[in-house]
């Protein structure tokens, strides 16, 4: 299929030599099977690991003649990489990536068992349905259908299914970059999770493509005081100092400072809504509940998440600590921790535990054009805009090799679904027709990228 044919075809199943090729035929079943493989990542290597899921992926790819390689430097923390040769060897390879691990889920909180893959009311339920076994399934369904039909992509595609993304990618993408960079030889661009999903501005669908992500700074707050009896006057109480610091950082109103991606998004929303106001938060409110996540791209964020102090009710301890999840905007790594120290005051010290960089890439060029056109082919009236993601992905690892990464796991969603609340939430689910839509869009994208 030529680029021009792919762009001009009507929506529905693509074809080759006049015969229909249903690239979405397997997407729901593959996603369901992946959900049923428990790959819970609790962050301390005590979970089941990703081996069974990686073996399942390998079977699906090798069945259609695509060779795979297992990369498992840490036992049980399994990555899989495959290379799908394109038709134009002059083009640099493109990386399509998805992680296989999921965050924990407590079954008693869910309507359906989180690893049952139940289908009900047009939704596929389960942990990983949106984060991110949905995109894993899209890749596999599309690649298998195209491979069977002899429809190779224009660019060679490196397929990576990684471990440990939910705990910082140390056993996954970062290990691949450190130990097996040869598997990504020549790759310049990547496409992965948390982008390409739709939200609404009024009655207009708006697809959000991730063109960057905030930096990560996990910090430990520590206070030292004088231990003593809880019944006495204790002005040097470290628990009090930590409590005051936690309140200060949790209540701090970071100012908005939108970068290029968020400025483009704000301009798009104002155009779609007719909003002429200058308040960025008010403008983002037009996209509804999604603003809770998208709005974090306007400013730095600090959320206290853990407290540790004391050992007996009538003893003032000699020290106390807290953990803070900090996310900073691109260009602010050098000043962020110092500003947190200023906010909490002199009685408390701020110690960075884990720091990872912020990323932002231009929302322009052939790859961005391919994403936009492939969405418009399936949804002609939709708008498309970039955004800066609040969290982090494997893109932080790929960036170490100079690979530009975008979030593009396309989903056309109903207007009444609070989609961003499903990430790491209970009753995680994805519409089955959105999975099929995403597979068709990904197919178009591969002919254009």
C-alpha positions, 0 to 999 in steps of 0.5 A: 500500500502506498503512502497516498493510498493509505491517506486517501482511503475511507475509514474501515478495514484497509485492503491490499490488492483488493482483499480486506485486511482486518488489522483490528481482528485480534486486538481485543483478544490479544489485550484480554490474554495479556491482562490475564497474565499477571505482571504486577510490579510492586517495585521490589522484585517480589512480583511475578515478573514479565517472563510469561507475558514476554513469552506470549508476545514472542509466540505471536511474533514468531508465528508470523515469521518475525524473530525475537530476542529475549533480554533478561539481565535481571532474572524474571524481569524480561524484555523482548525486542524484535526487528521488522524490516521495512521497505525503504532501507534509507530511512532510519528505524522507528521504535514502537514500544510498550511495557508489560508490567502493571501496578498492583491491584486489590481485587476486593476494590474492583467490580471484576477481578483485575486479571480476569479480562472480563468484557462487559458493556463494550468495555474490556476490564482489567489491570493494564487495559489502559496502562498499557497492554492496550497499545501492546495489543494494538502493535501485535494485532497490526503487525501480525495482520500486515505481516500475513498480508505481506504489508511491510512498513516503510521504515524498519520498525524495532518492537520493544516490550519492556519490563519494570516501567512502573518502577522506573525502568531500571530492569527494563528500558534502562538496561536495554540502553546500558547493556544492549544498545545494539538492538536500537542501532540507528533508531532516531524516533520512538512511539509509545504510551499515554498519547493519542487518546481523545477528549472533548472541548464542547462537541469537538473531539480533541486528540492529545499527543504526548510530545514531552514529559516532566522531570522526576525528583523523588525527595526525602525530607528529614528533620533532626531534633531532641529525643525526650519524654512526651509529657514534657515541653519539647520545642525541638520536636522533629515530628512537628518540624516534618509535619509543618514542612509536609503541610507547606509543600503540599499546600504550595501553589506552584505558578503556571509556566507553560512550555511550547507543547502546553502553549500549543494545546492552550491555543488549540483549546481557546480556538475550539472553545472560543475562550478568550481568557488569559487564565490557563487553568480556566482554559484547560477546564474546557477538556473536563476531568482530563484537566486533572492530569493535563493541567499538571503540565502547566506547573511544577508539582510536589505531593507528600506521599509517605511519613516516617516518625516515632516508635512509642506514643510517649517518646518524642523521637530524635528524627522524622522524615517524609517522602515527596513526589516532585515533578518539574517542568523542562528547563527547571531541574537545576532550581527545583530542589532548591525551591523545595528547600526554600519552601520547607524551611531551614529546620528540614533538609531536602535530599533527592532520592531519584532524579530523572530528566524532563523531556520535550520535543518539537511538535513538528516534522514527518512523524508528527504529520504521520500521527496527525494524518492517521488520526484524521483518516479515521476521524476527519473532524477531530482536532489534534494537539500536543501536551506535556505529560505529568508522569514518566515513561520509558522515553527517559531511557530512550532519550539517553541514546538521542531517540525522540519519543512521542506518546501515541496509543490512539483511542477514540473514547466516549465523552462520558468516560473519565479516562485519565482516572483509570491510570493506576485506578480501580476498575481500569477498562478500555472500550473494545471499539477504541482498541479496534480504532487504535489498531486501524490508526496505527496501521495508517501511521505505519504507512506514513511514518 
